[in-house]
């Protein structure tokens, strides 16, 4: 049995024309990151506190309510946290569309660049104008 090897997808977010698309459903961030952000008085709230051992503090909070966009996204499509200090931007936001060195599953829904890469990988080769 032949094992099919997955192609590595590399995404350059700086080439994306719609960089705020990936913020349209918010993100899960570590509770300690949220606490630092709130201490600076940056406009925004956090939602859905949950225990999660995959986060350093053991807790995560969401940056959006239900399926709404991230509350830290300005009308100009830029992140208010990033505008104040990139170092404060949550790790999950900095690393998106990656998660654990692989393209995150949610990237299939949110990432325009991921979708275009997948299309290129799955499109049949061009026939150079030849038929058949």
N, C-alpha and C positions, 0 to 999 in steps of 0.2 A: 504494500500500500504506500503510495506516494503522499508525503505530507506537504501541503501547500503552505509556503512561507508568505507571511503578510509583508506587504511593502511598507516601508517606513514613510510616514507622511510628515513633511516639515512645513510648518506654516509661519510665514513672516507677517505678523500683524501690522507692521508699518506700511505694508503695501495695500492694506484694506481701506477702501474708501468709506466704509460704514463701521468704524471702530466701536461705536456705541451699541451696535447690534448685539454684541455678546453680553451687554448689561440689561437687556430687556426683560430678563426674569430674575435679576438679582443674583446673589451668591450666598453660599454658606461660608461663614468666617468664624475664626476662633473667638471665644468670649473675651479673652485678654486683649485681642486686637480691637474689638468693639469698645471695650472700656477705655483704651488709649484714645480712640477716635472721639468718643463722647466727651472725654476730659478737655478736648480742644474746642468744644462748642461748635463743631461742624454741623450744619443743618442736616438732619436726617434721623431716622429711628432704626431700631432693630426689632426683629420679630421672631417668634417661634423658638425660644430657648429649648435646646434638646441636649441630652447627654450623648456624646459620641467619642469613643476612645481613639478615633483616628485624628482627633484634633489635640494639640499640645495641652490645653487646659482640661480636656475631657468634656468640654461643652462647645456647642456651635450655636450661632444665631444667624438668621437670614437678613439680607439687606432689602428684602421686598416682602410685601404682603400678598399672599396667594400667588397669582400669576402676573403680577404687575411688575413694571420695570424697577430697577434699583432706585431706592430713595435718594441716593447720593449722586444721581445723574442729573446734571444741569440741563436746562432747555437747549443749550448749545451743543449737547451731546458729549460733554466732558465730565469727568469725575471730580466732584468737589474735594474728595480726599486727596486725589492726585494733585490737584491745583495747590493745596496747602503744603503737602510734603509727600513726595513719592515713597519715601521710606515708611510712611504710615499706611500706604495702600495694602490691603489684606493680601496675604500670600496667594490665596486661591485666585484673586483677581490678577495679580502679577503673572502667575503661571498659566492662566487660561490662554489658549485652549488645551493646555496639557494638564494632566493629573497623574502623578507618579511616573513621569517621563514618557507617558503615552498620551495620545490624543484622548481627551475626556469623552465619555459616552455622550454627554449633553452637547458636545461640539457639533454633532450631527444635526442638532436642532438650531443651535444659536450661531455657529460660526460660518460666515459667508465664505471665508477663505478655505475652510475645510470642505465645504460643499463643492467649491470650484476644483479643488485638488481631487476629490473623489470622482467628479465628472471626468476629469482628464485621465484618471487611471482606468475608468471603466468604459470610456468611449472606444468604439472600434477604430482601428487604424484608418487614416484617410486613404481613399482609393486613387488619389491624384487625378481625378477626372475620368478614370477608366471604369467601365461598367462590366461587372461580372468578373 
